[in-house]
């Protein structure tokens, strides 16, 4: 798959972008140059414009109706829109990058669009899937893949196109720890073989330092704060990076002081539970567990093990295939309707709140403020109560300055915090979060961890799907570990 033209050159000269409907610039007055073949790790706090820069290089920002552009952004001396075949990008949300219904067709899509000869396409599809470790039949439905598998699928599509510029926006955020190393090594091998230029955004820097040769740090205003070799930059800017929210190797992990309630009550019980998307095809069966007030349950396991499917089942959004899943009588809308799958949407809203893996799947309004206020209004909360609650949550989630922005224009980390805020606004007794720390810098991660600890300690049951081992260590009272390919799970006793 050697690229005939090698790596692409990137240039930004006084470049900026402001999304339509947002008062602030995502990036402004950016100046940088990246030489062909360089491997760059792009760091900065949540909302610093890192994803916006990558979208600009990929030619995905759209025209004047979607925002305002200033300055120049170039690939090999031309506008990105004129060099689309030179750039391949894995988006922060891999689900939005899945285009076709079958795995093989999706990987082949980019090559077909750029006129790769047919006889070369399918060997490259097979090689790319092998490279990223996605061992799925070419005919497998893309809708059946987990979030982590979709991330590998998107990466395979980029690798197969053999671009001169590879742009990766948090490419390992939804992967299990072993998958992070596997995918990182696959990317490094691809870049080594093709000579492509690599620009990767990743909040957790430690895994990427061995395979990159340059670190560029953006500040909150999108301008370059630091630029240099990894060792030099991280050593010279260590304290500033930590204060800015960048994950720096060796920085002490925050300590969380819990005040767990002594007395708890059971809110949800599973006995012999089998779950899956298709009748007769359970992902797991025979599960027994209990979820209690004032306790945090974490669900872990490799990609494709069924973590999200279990969360959707517990959340009343997917019917169990067998066994029993019941809420406590005090939590149920009626004593004879204890199964969450039988509850109406409004009944779920005040009892079980679900934060999806893709935040955009639950946005319904035109502004951040309206999004947070929607749940309380649906529950007919008073105007002053709704206003006060909305203001409090926007401040707590560092979203107050974006109150009038369209939710779809937020960064990935901002979208995640907004999705958490919308669930907290209805004060359900049980909250389910799918990858709650995805896309967060160190500062917003710590604030989110403290908020969830506070919520649990006040009596709410918190259920979190996560690959974040620090999250598990700090918050887990109860641990359910799913194993891919097996019908049983390991359920550790509460601590």
C-alpha positions, 0 to 999 in steps of 0.5 A: 500500500505504499503511497506514490507521493509520500506524506502530505504537508500541512500549513495554517496561516492566521487560520480560524473558524467560527461555527454558525450560531456560536459567538466564539471562534473555535480556532483563531489566528492559528499558525503552524506547519507540519512537514511530510511524514511527521507524526504529530500528537495534538494536545489541548483542553476540551474545546480548544479547537483540536477537532475543528482543525482536523475537520478543516484539514479533512475538508469537512467544515462546509461552506459559509452557511455552516460557519465563517473561515479566516486565513489559510489552511493548506494541504500540499499548498492547496485548500483541503477541498482540492486535496480530498484524496490526500486526507483520511480522517477517523472522526471522534464519533465513529458511528457517524462515519459508518456509511454502508450496511455491510463491513466490506462495503463500508471499508471499500467506499472511500476507494470506490469514490476515488477511483481505485481499480476494482481488482485492488479494492478487495485485497486492500479491504481484507488487508486493512481489516486485518491490520486493525484487528477487526475479524468480522465477515465482510457481509456482517451488518455494520449496525451490529458492531459495537462502538469500539468495533466501529472505531476499528472499521472507520480506521480500516477505511482510512488505511485502505485509501492509503492517504498522504495525511492520516487524521485521527480524532480520539481513535482509541477512546472507545477501545479496551486497553488491549485494543488501544495498543493493538490499534496504535501499533497498527497505525504506527506500522501503516505510517511507517510503511506508507510515509504518511503524515500523521496528526492524532488527537488523544487526551490520554497521551501516554499510549501515543508517545512511543510512536510520535515525534512531535507534540503541538499544544493548543490553548483555550483560544486555539493558538499554539502554546507549545511545540516540540519533541515529546520529551522536551515539550512535556518536560518544559510545559509540564505544570502549564499542561496540567493546569490547562487540563492536558493528560501528562504522564506521571501527574498525580491522579486526583483523590476522591473522598467518598461519603457513601450512605450506609443504608441503601435500597435495591432499585433493580434486580436481574435473575437469569437475565439473557440479553441481545439484539435478536431473539434466540441469539443472546450475547450473554445469559444467566446474569444475576445482579442487583443495583442499589441506591447510593452505589456505582456499578461499572460494566467493563469488558472487551469491545463487542462483549455486549456492554452497551446492549446490557445498558440498553436492556437495564435502561428499559430500551431493549427487551430482555430475551430471557430471565427476569429484570425488575425494578423495586416496587417503590421505583416502579410506576405501578406495582404490577409494571416492574419491568422497565421495558413496559414503562412509558417514555415519561415514566422512564424519564423520572426513573432511569436516565440513559446517557448514550455512547453517541451524545448526538443521538439524544439531542432534540433542540436548537440550543444547549440551554433548551436541551438541558431544560427539555426534561424538566419541562416535559415533567412539568416542573415550574419555570423558576425551578427549571431556570435555576436547575438549568443554570446550575448544570450549565455552570457545573458542566462548564457549558454556560458560555455555550448556552445559546450554541447549537448542541451539534456544533459543540466539541466531542467533550462538550457534547458528552458533558451536555448529554450528562447534564440533560439526564441529571436535569430530571433527577432519575433514581438510576443513571446509566452512562455509556463511556461518560469520560469520553473526550474529556481533558484532565480538568473536565474529567476530574469535575465529572468524576467528582460530580458522579461521586456526589450524585451517588453519595446523595442516593442515586444509583449510577451505572457506567460502561467504561474502559477508563481504569481510573474511573473504575478505581475511583468510583466502582462499588460494584463491578460487572465484567463481560467477556466476549464470546462467552455466555457468562459474566463475572459479577464481583460482590459490592464493596 
